[in-house]
Amino acid sequence: MPEKRMAAIYEIDGRLLVRTVDSWGGAGIEDKHTDVLDGYPDVMPDELGRIVQAALARCREVQPPSSWPPLRDYARPLLELSPRRYRSYRSWQRAARYAQIAEKAGSMRVERWLPDLGRGAWFPASDDPQDEWTYMTAVPADAGPAVLGAAVLTVLGAPPWQGAPS
């Protein structure tokens, strides 16, 4: 099992897409398997928590890829799983919300990330608690599914950051 287990959660048009993030040396790469849960924001926290726990349980240590796949190959499954049709990954990113769950040393950190539209990536908010862009919560690693699911829903439901693309 990796030292740090991670999962990615995307919300797009009322659908949650949950993916395992495999790791190597502190970096991560999303697994292609995606769990889908419809009905956001009215999903049951315990149901979402069980899906996130299963994604974390699938985490594994992997070797870095010899070459990175093109962005279109990464984006294709996300676009196909969205309830609405998006013409590009960039337009999809503008409509989506993203949260990352990172479990390490007895706690889980649930954090909203911002889209980096220029690179087709996401980046974490600042670790500075005074920074208005920060939205993060932590729960114990042994928290039950309802607590974990509620934390994810709280983070995803936070208002958008000032100046973030709408």
C-alpha positions as CSV (number, residue, x, y, z in Angstrom):
1,M,0.0,0.0,0.0
2,P,1.3,3.5,-0.8
3,E,2.4,5.8,2.0
4,K,-0.2,8.3,0.9
5,R,-3.6,7.3,-0.6
6,M,-5.5,9.7,-2.8
7,A,-8.8,9.9,-4.7
8,A,-10.2,12.5,-7.1
9,I,-13.8,13.6,-7.1
10,Y,-15.3,15.7,-9.9
11,E,-18.8,17.2,-9.8
12,I,-20.3,18.0,-13.2
13,D,-24.0,18.8,-13.8
14,G,-25.2,16.9,-10.7
15,R,-23.0,13.8,-11.3
16,L,-20.1,12.8,-9.1
17,L,-17.1,11.0,-10.8
18,V,-14.8,9.3,-8.2
19,R,-11.4,8.1,-9.3
20,T,-8.5,6.4,-7.6
21,V,-5.2,8.3,-7.8
22,D,-2.3,5.8,-7.9
23,S,1.1,7.2,-6.7
24,W,4.8,7.0,-7.2
25,G,7.3,9.0,-5.1
26,G,4.7,11.6,-3.9
27,A,3.2,12.2,-7.4
28,G,0.0,10.7,-8.6
29,I,-1.8,9.5,-11.7
30,E,-5.6,8.8,-11.9
31,D,-6.7,5.3,-12.5
32,K,-9.1,4.9,-15.5
33,H,-11.8,3.2,-13.3
34,T,-14.5,5.8,-12.4
35,D,-17.4,5.3,-10.0
36,V,-20.4,7.4,-10.9
37,L,-23.0,8.7,-8.4
38,D,-25.9,10.9,-9.7
39,G,-28.0,13.4,-7.7
40,Y,-25.5,15.9,-6.4
41,P,-26.1,17.8,-4.1
42,D,-28.7,15.5,-2.7
43,V,-26.6,12.3,-2.5
44,M,-26.5,10.4,0.8
45,P,-23.2,11.1,2.6
46,D,-22.7,7.5,3.6
47,E,-23.2,6.3,0.0
48,L,-20.6,8.8,-1.3
49,G,-18.3,7.9,1.7
50,R,-18.4,4.2,0.8
51,I,-17.5,5.0,-2.8
52,V,-14.6,7.2,-1.8
53,Q,-13.3,4.6,0.7
54,A,-13.4,2.0,-2.1
55,A,-11.4,4.3,-4.3
56,L,-8.8,4.9,-1.6
57,A,-8.6,1.1,-1.0
58,R,-7.7,0.6,-4.7
59,C,-4.7,2.9,-4.4
60,R,-1.4,1.3,-5.4
61,E,2.2,2.3,-5.9
62,V,3.0,2.4,-9.6
63,Q,6.0,3.1,-11.8
64,P,5.9,6.5,-13.6
65,P,4.7,6.2,-17.2
66,S,7.4,6.1,-19.8
67,S,5.4,8.8,-21.6
68,W,2.4,10.8,-20.7
69,P,-0.8,10.2,-22.7
70,P,-2.1,13.2,-24.7
71,L,-4.6,15.4,-22.8
72,R,-7.4,14.2,-25.1
73,D,-6.9,10.6,-23.9
74,Y,-7.1,11.7,-20.3
75,A,-10.1,13.9,-20.9
76,R,-12.1,11.5,-23.0
77,P,-13.6,9.3,-20.3
78,L,-14.5,12.3,-18.1
79,L,-16.3,14.0,-21.1
80,E,-18.1,10.7,-21.9
81,L,-19.3,10.3,-18.4
82,S,-20.7,13.8,-18.1
83,P,-24.5,14.2,-18.3
84,R,-24.2,17.0,-20.8
85,R,-22.1,17.1,-23.9
86,Y,-19.0,19.4,-23.8
87,R,-17.1,20.3,-26.9
88,S,-13.7,20.5,-25.1
89,Y,-12.0,19.6,-21.9
90,R,-11.5,23.3,-21.2
91,S,-15.2,23.9,-21.3
92,W,-15.8,20.8,-19.2
93,Q,-13.2,22.1,-16.6
94,R,-15.0,25.5,-16.4
95,A,-18.3,23.7,-15.5
96,A,-16.7,21.1,-13.1
97,R,-15.7,21.2,-9.5
98,Y,-12.8,19.1,-8.3
99,A,-11.9,17.9,-4.8
100,Q,-9.0,15.7,-3.8
101,I,-8.9,13.3,-0.8
102,A,-5.5,12.6,0.5
103,E,-5.1,10.1,3.4
104,K,-1.8,10.1,5.2
105,A,-0.6,9.6,8.8
106,G,-4.0,9.0,10.4
107,S,-6.0,11.7,8.8
108,M,-7.7,12.5,5.5
109,R,-7.6,15.9,3.9
110,V,-10.4,16.9,1.6
111,E,-9.6,20.0,-0.5
112,R,-11.1,21.8,-3.4
113,W,-8.7,22.4,-6.3
114,L,-8.7,25.2,-8.9
115,P,-8.7,24.6,-12.7
116,D,-5.6,25.5,-14.6
117,L,-7.3,26.0,-17.9
118,G,-4.0,26.8,-19.7
119,R,-2.5,23.5,-19.0
120,G,-5.6,21.4,-18.7
121,A,-4.8,20.6,-15.1
122,W,-5.9,21.4,-11.5
123,F,-3.9,22.9,-8.7
124,P,-4.4,23.0,-4.9
125,A,-5.4,26.1,-3.1
126,S,-2.8,27.7,-0.9
127,D,-2.0,26.1,2.5
128,D,-2.2,29.6,4.1
129,P,-5.3,29.5,6.3
130,Q,-5.7,33.3,5.8
131,D,-5.9,32.8,2.0
132,E,-9.5,33.5,0.8
133,W,-9.0,30.8,-1.9
134,T,-8.5,28.0,0.6
135,Y,-11.2,25.5,1.2
136,M,-10.2,22.4,3.0
137,T,-11.3,20.1,5.8
138,A,-9.7,17.2,7.6
139,V,-11.3,14.1,9.1
140,P,-9.7,11.1,11.0
141,A,-8.5,8.3,8.7
142,D,-10.8,5.9,10.6
143,A,-13.9,8.2,10.0
144,G,-17.0,6.3,8.9
145,P,-18.5,6.6,5.4
146,A,-21.1,9.2,6.5
147,V,-18.4,11.5,8.0
148,L,-16.2,11.2,5.0
149,G,-19.0,11.7,2.5
150,A,-20.3,14.8,4.5
151,A,-16.8,16.3,4.4
152,V,-16.6,15.8,0.6
153,L,-20.1,17.3,0.1
154,T,-19.2,20.3,2.3
155,V,-16.0,21.0,0.3
156,L,-17.7,20.6,-3.1
157,G,-20.6,22.8,-2.0
158,A,-18.4,25.7,-1.0
159,P,-18.9,28.9,-3.0
160,P,-16.6,29.4,-5.9
161,W,-13.4,31.3,-5.3
162,Q,-13.3,34.9,-6.1
163,G,-12.2,35.3,-9.7
164,A,-12.5,31.6,-10.5
165,P,-13.9,30.8,-14.0
166,S,-17.7,30.3,-13.9
